[in-house]
Amino acid sequence: HKEAESKGLYIKQANGVSDFDGWCWPGSSSYLDFTCSDVRQWWAEQFSLDKYKGSTMDLFTWNDMNEPSVFNGPEVSMPKDAKNRQGVEHREWHNLFGFYMQMATALGLTIRSPADSEQERPFVLTRSFWAGSQRYGAMWTGDNSAQWGHLQIAAPMLLAINLGGLSFAGADVGGFFGEPDAELFTRWYQAGSFTPFFRGHAHHDTKRREPWVFGDPYTGILRQAALLRYSLLPYWYSVFHEAYRGGLPVMRAMFLEFPDDSDGELLSMDDQWMIGSALLVKPATSAGQREVSVYLPGGGSQWFALDTLRRGGPSAVRRVAVHTPLEKIPVYIRAGKIIPRKMRLRRSSKLMFFDPFTLTVCPSASTGGAEGEVYLDDEHSLAHQTVAAFAVRALTYTSSVDGKSASLRCHAASGDQGNYEAPNTVERVVIAGQKKAPSRVTLSAPSTEVALEFTFDAENETVTIKKPNAKISEDWTLSLSF
């Protein structure tokens, strides 16, 4: 503080001379002028490990109250005539203050990396954000309350934020203020697990609400929701890369994926959504709700339930009633898509890094084909930017017209310019929508061709191919004969 004060780095009062002083959580507070590049650089340098005492490379940052929040100010912020160091009034840069603070913080967490190593990725959570904030970290919807209405409004808010290009967004699971009962917390946890930024957070005066606090059956249900989230992290990661590469949101309004849907109701639909182009989510968000109405564009035959891999319903039926006991959140895989997953669930995503993939193939009812992508890198550094240490692997499933053969190919995606070789293998392939078992399954890879074991589940119409053990970073083909 003394250094910033002596260097004149703070926002000024309306007179343009005296440092502005406002009241926030620490008490009497000064506010750095993040609109200035030299102030942002100074702030970033404070994150070096020798200056930020007790910090480590595993410590990341949350920028809160950065609207800027001033408890004793008009509209709980600075007076509009407060000035930055260039003499521009607060009214002109209010929406940019938090944006620039997050930018500077992300820079600080990047340049603190040791000079002899690859720069580590920053993680910065911010409450205030603006167009472009998606480049610097995550954001959330602010202080909500433990009410069913606040759970219900979370999805429309996050869909709007995602449409604005800011994908890494979420809401406080369970509500920031108030005390959620076990049912509300469970339903919120389920819905939150299918939003891009997923966390529980609450006011310090509220009761503890970790998943194990509520006891069974809730603890078991919450555990399963968390494990499902972890198993789908490879898909989430790949969809985030799509957002990074092309700007499409991670959490998508239904009309974004289905602009030509003939029923027209998707334009106003904000209680179900897509994750990427492949997963449809429709949570239960009312007290005692044991049935939800799910809209399946194109009809039920174009969707597969994530939990059973059974088709969503008849071809002509677009709206289906789904039974939702407390442990159930309706999620569907779009026909024609392939979902990468990791099923060896551990205590953190870092411990899952070397684990093998499971590929879930959901063929189109009309073409018999499916496709997907897996994005790969070291998951912690900026090497994917600096030295192209990444890979995008395309997955392509095709079926013959006579239905006597099918194949799954793993190959480099079009336009992939990366050089990363992932260590992971594929340990399982599950193909949905199969009426009969194949007679033979073989793996063709460089310098090898081997027959593989498989099982057929007639009830769920799935074929599971066991232990192909093919590397995800290499080209190979699985061939099925019927």
SULGI-V47253 format. One record per residue. N is the residue number from 1. PHI is phi as a letter, one per 20 degrees, with the letter a starting at -180 (NA if undefined). Layout:
# SULGI-V47253
N_PHI ; N_PHI
This chain:
# SULGI-V47253
1_NA ; 2_f ; 3_f ; 4_f ; 5_f ; 6_f ; 7_e ; 8_m ; 9_e ; 10_e ; 11_f ; 12_d ; 13_f ; 14_g ; 15_f ; 16_m ; 17_d ; 18_f ; 19_f ; 20_f ; 21_c ; 22_c ; 23_d ; 24_c ; 25_g ; 26_f ; 27_o ; 28_f ; 29_c ; 30_d ; 31_c ; 32_f ; 33_e ; 34_f ; 35_f ; 36_d ; 37_f ; 38_f ; 39_f ; 40_f ; 41_f ; 42_f ; 43_g ; 44_g ; 45_f ; 46_f ; 47_e ; 48_g ; 49_f ; 50_f ; 51_e ; 52_e ; 53_f ; 54_n ; 55_e ; 56_c ; 57_f ; 58_e ; 59_e ; 60_d ; 61_c ; 62_c ; 63_e ; 64_d ; 65_l ; 66_d ; 67_f ; 68_e ; 69_e ; 70_c ; 71_f ; 72_d ; 73_d ; 74_f ; 75_l ; 76_l ; 77_b ; 78_f ; 79_g ; 80_f ; 81_e ; 82_f ; 83_c ; 84_e ; 85_f ; 86_e ; 87_n ; 88_e ; 89_f ; 90_g ; 91_g ; 92_e ; 93_c ; 94_g ; 95_f ; 96_e ; 97_g ; 98_f ; 99_g ; 100_f ; 101_f ; 102_f ; 103_g ; 104_f ; 105_f ; 106_f ; 107_f ; 108_f ; 109_f ; 110_e ; 111_f ; 112_f ; 113_g ; 114_g ; 115_f ; 116_e ; 117_c ; 118_f ; 119_f ; 120_e ; 121_f ; 122_e ; 123_c ; 124_c ; 125_e ; 126_c ; 127_e ; 128_e ; 129_b ; 130_b ; 131_g ; 132_o ; 133_f ; 134_f ; 135_f ; 136_d ; 137_q ; 138_e ; 139_b ; 140_c ; 141_e ; 142_n ; 143_f ; 144_d ; 145_c ; 146_f ; 147_c ; 148_f ; 149_f ; 150_f ; 151_f ; 152_f ; 153_e ; 154_f ; 155_f ; 156_g ; 157_f ; 158_f ; 159_f ; 160_f ; 161_f ; 162_f ; 163_f ; 164_f ; 165_n ; 166_d ; 167_e ; 168_e ; 169_c ; 170_b ; 171_c ; 172_f ; 173_f ; 174_n ; 175_n ; 176_f ; 177_e ; 178_n ; 179_c ; 180_f ; 181_f ; 182_f ; 183_f ; 184_f ; 185_f ; 186_f ; 187_f ; 188_f ; 189_f ; 190_f ; 191_f ; 192_f ; 193_f ; 194_d ; 195_c ; 196_g ; 197_d ; 198_c ; 199_b ; 200_e ; 201_b ; 202_b ; 203_f ; 204_f ; 205_e ; 206_e ; 207_f ; 208_f ; 209_b ; 210_g ; 211_g ; 212_e ; 213_f ; 214_e ; 215_m ; 216_f ; 217_e ; 218_f ; 219_g ; 220_f ; 221_f ; 222_f ; 223_f ; 224_f ; 225_f ; 226_f ; 227_f ; 228_f ; 229_g ; 230_f ; 231_f ; 232_e ; 233_g ; 234_g ; 235_f ; 236_g ; 237_f ; 238_f ; 239_f ; 240_f ; 241_f ; 242_f ; 243_f ; 244_f ; 245_f ; 246_c ; 247_n ; 248_f ; 249_f ; 250_f ; 251_e ; 252_d ; 253_f ; 254_g ; 255_f ; 256_f ; 257_e ; 258_c ; 259_f ; 260_d ; 261_g ; 262_f ; 263_f ; 264_m ; 265_e ; 266_f ; 267_f ; 268_d ; 269_e ; 270_c ; 271_d ; 272_b ; 273_b ; 274_d ; 275_d ; 276_m ; 277_d ; 278_d ; 279_d ; 280_d ; 281_c ; 282_b ; 283_f ; 284_e ; 285_c ; 286_c ; 287_f ; 288_m ; 289_f ; 290_c ; 291_b ; 292_c ; 293_e ; 294_d ; 295_e ; 296_d ; 297_g ; 298_n ; 299_o ; 300_f ; 301_f ; 302_e ; 303_b ; 304_c ; 305_f ; 306_f ; 307_f ; 308_d ; 309_m ; 310_e ; 311_f ; 312_f ; 313_q ; 314_f ; 315_g ; 316_e ; 317_e ; 318_e ; 319_d ; 320_c ; 321_e ; 322_d ; 323_f ; 324_c ; 325_g ; 326_g ; 327_e ; 328_d ; 329_c ; 330_f ; 331_c ; 332_c ; 333_e ; 334_f ; 335_f ; 336_n ; 337_c ; 338_c ; 339_d ; 340_e ; 341_c ; 342_c ; 343_d ; 344_e ; 345_e ; 346_c ; 347_e ; 348_b ; 349_f ; 350_f ; 351_f ; 352_e ; 353_g ; 354_e ; 355_f ; 356_f ; 357_e ; 358_d ; 359_d ; 360_d ; 361_d ; 362_c ; 363_f ; 364_f ; 365_f ; 366_e ; 367_d ; 368_m ; 369_d ; 370_b ; 371_b ; 372_a ; 373_c ; 374_c ; 375_e ; 376_c ; 377_a ; 378_f ; 379_m ; 380_b ; 381_d ; 382_e ; 383_f ; 384_f ; 385_e ; 386_e ; 387_c ; 388_l ; 389_e ; 390_b ; 391_b ; 392_c ; 393_d ; 394_e ; 395_d ; 396_c ; 397_d ; 398_c ; 399_c ; 400_f ; 401_f ; 402_e ; 403_m ; 404_e ; 405_b ; 406_b ; 407_b ; 408_c ; 409_d ; 410_d ; 411_b ; 412_f ; 413_f ; 414_f ; 415_n ; 416_f ; 417_d ; 418_e ; 419_c ; 420_e ; 421_d ; 422_f ; 423_e ; 424_f ; 425_d ; 426_d ; 427_d ; 428_a ; 429_c ; 430_d ; 431_d ; 432_e ; 433_m ; 434_d ; 435_e ; 436_b ; 437_e ; 438_f ; 439_e ; 440_b ; 441_c ; 442_c ; 443_d ; 444_d ; 445_c ; 446_g ; 447_m ; 448_b ; 449_b ; 450_b ; 451_f ; 452_d ; 453_f ; 454_b ; 455_c ; 456_c ; 457_d ; 458_f ; 459_f ; 460_e ; 461_l ; 462_c ; 463_d ; 464_d ; 465_e ; 466_e ; 467_l ; 468_f ; 469_l ; 470_e ; 471_f ; 472_f ; 473_e ; 474_d ; 475_e ; 476_b ; 477_c ; 478_e ; 479_d ; 480_d ; 481_d ; 482_d
